[in-house]
Amino acid sequence: MADSERASEAPTASAPEAVKILIAGGFGVGKTTMVGAVSEIAPLRTEEPLTAAGLGVDDLAGIEEKRATTVALDFGRITIGRELVLYLFGTPGQQRFWFMWNDLAIGALGAVVLVDVRRPESSFAAIDFFERRGIPFVVGVNGFHGRHPYPAEEIREALALPKHVKVLLCDARERGSSRDVLIALIDQLIDAAASAAAS
């Protein structure tokens, strides 16, 4: 058999599908932590120290120990199997940086909205943002200090989320926990695509 014939019979390796995912939520809910925990590359961070200029502007109630904040985005990557790579973009949480969300959302197939149960209202804006734009999302309830005082269904009711939005208890510090939230989002995207194709 000629070399050219062997080459034509050899399986061709295709590049994995690249999917853009946003990690969003309010100020101090753990977005930078999640991207850093799950990324297989050293994450790109745009953190700056909190300064006196933010006094009276940034609400640090419940997160008084916070010393830095994301001013543009966080970026990381995780490979999910041979055929899928997720590019993760963490959004800034402070209201004065929300104008960047529109640009970051371009091309995003889905999102994770992180919620801090101590301050659930801090994630309302992110939920509203994705609902208005029709971008599918799951909710990750970040258990600070490993605590989850409320079950997922109680949190769903408090946030008035529809049944198709998955609510998962997680720990943004742990790679496995963060990965599971991302996999749940991918499963939700696949289910939505299958339903759309069947209709």
N, C-alpha and C positions, 0 to 999 in steps of 0.2 A: 504494500500500500504506500502510495506517495505521501511525502510529508504534508503536502497541501491538503490531501484528503483527511489525514489524521487531524490536522488543525481544524478543519471544518466540522469534524465530529466531536471535538473536545467541547465540554460544557463551557459556556461563557459566564464569567462572574460579573454580575451586575452590581452597580453601586447601590448602597442602601438608600431607602427612601428617607429624605430629610424632612422633619416636621418641626415647625416653630411653635413653641408653647410659652405662654406668659405665666409668671408666678406673681400674683397680685394680692392686694390687701391693704389694710391701713398701716399707719405709722407704727413700727415696732412689733409687727405680728410674727416676724421670723422669715421673711422672704430671702434675705441675704444668707441666712443660716441654712435654709433648705437648698438653695442653689449650691452652696459650698459643700453641703453634706453629700449630695447625690452626684455632683459633677465628676466625671472621670478625668477631666483636665483641671489644671489650676484655674479657678474661676477668675474672670475679670470683674473687678469691683470698682465702683466709683464712690467710695465712702469718704466722707469728710467729718471732722470732729464737730460735735455740737458746740456752739459758742453762745456768748451772751446775747448775740443778735437775735437768737431764736427765742429768748425769754418772752413770754406773753404771746408767742406765735405758735410754738410747738406745744401740744398738750402731752406732758410727760406723766400724767396721772396713771399709776400702775406700772410704769416702765421708768421709774426714776433712775435706775442704774444704767440706762442707755447713754453711751458716750459718743457714738458716731451714727451717721445716717447716709443712706444712698441718695445721691444728688442727680444721677442720670439713669443708670441701669446696672444690673448684675448680669453676667453671661456665663453659662456653663453648657456642658454637653454630656449626654448619657446615651450609650448604645443599648437598645432593647432588642436583643436577638440579632441575627445576621442581616435582616432586611430593613431595620428601622433605627434611625438615629434621631434623638430629640435634641433640639437646640433650645435652651432655656433662657428666657429673658425675664429677670426680676425687675419689677417696676418700682419707681420711688413711691414712698407712702405718704409724704407730706403734701397737703393740699396745694401748696404753691408750686409743686412740681408735676401736678396732674396733667398739665398741658402736654407732657411727653407721652402720655398713654396712647393718644391717637396714633402717633408715629410708630410706637412700639407694637401696636395691634395690627399694623399692616402685614398681611400674610400669615397671621397666626391662625392655626386651626382650632385651638382650644386654650383653656386657661385653668389654673388652679387658684382659687381664692382662699387664702389663709385667713383663719378666724382665731382671735384670741377671746376665749369665753369671758375673760375678765373685762373686756371692752368690745363686745360684739358690734356696737354701733360704728366702730372704726372700719368695718369691712362693708358697710352698706353701700358706699359709693362704688366699690369695685363690683359688687353684685349687680347694681343698677347699670354700670357701664357695659358689662357683657350681655345682660339681658336686652338692653336697648339696641345693641349691635348684632344680636343673634349669634354671638360667639359661644359655643358650648363650653361649659365649665363644670368642675367639681369643687366641692368645698372640703378643705382640709382643716380640721379643728386641731390647732397646735396646742398640745398639752404642756404648758410651761411647768418646769420642775417635775415633769412626768405625771402631772395630775390631769384627770379627766372627770370633773365633778358632774357632768351631765351626759346622758346618752345621746347618740347621734340623732334619733328621732325627735327628741326634745329640742335640740338645736335647730333642726329643720323647721319645726313649728315656729320657734322664736324668730327665725329669719324669713319666714313665709316663703319657703322654697318649694317649687313644684316637685312632684314625686320623681320625675326623670332625672333630677339633679342629685348625684350621689354625694352623701355626706360621710366623711371618713374621719375617725379619730386618729391622730398621728403625733409624731414627735419630730419636728423639723431638724433636730440635731442628729437624728439617726438615718444613715443611708438607706437601710432596708425599709424603714417606715416611709421615708420620702419617695422611694422608688415605687412602693405599693400605691401611693396616691397617684403618681404619674401613670402607672399601668391601668388604674381604674379609669382615668381620663381617656386613655387610648381605647379601652373597652367600650366606653360610652360613645366615643366618636365612631367606632366600627359599627355599633348597634344602630346609631342614627343613620349612617350611610346605608346600611342594609335595609332599614325601614323605608328610606327615601327611594331606594332602587326598587323595592317591592310595590310601592304605591304608584 
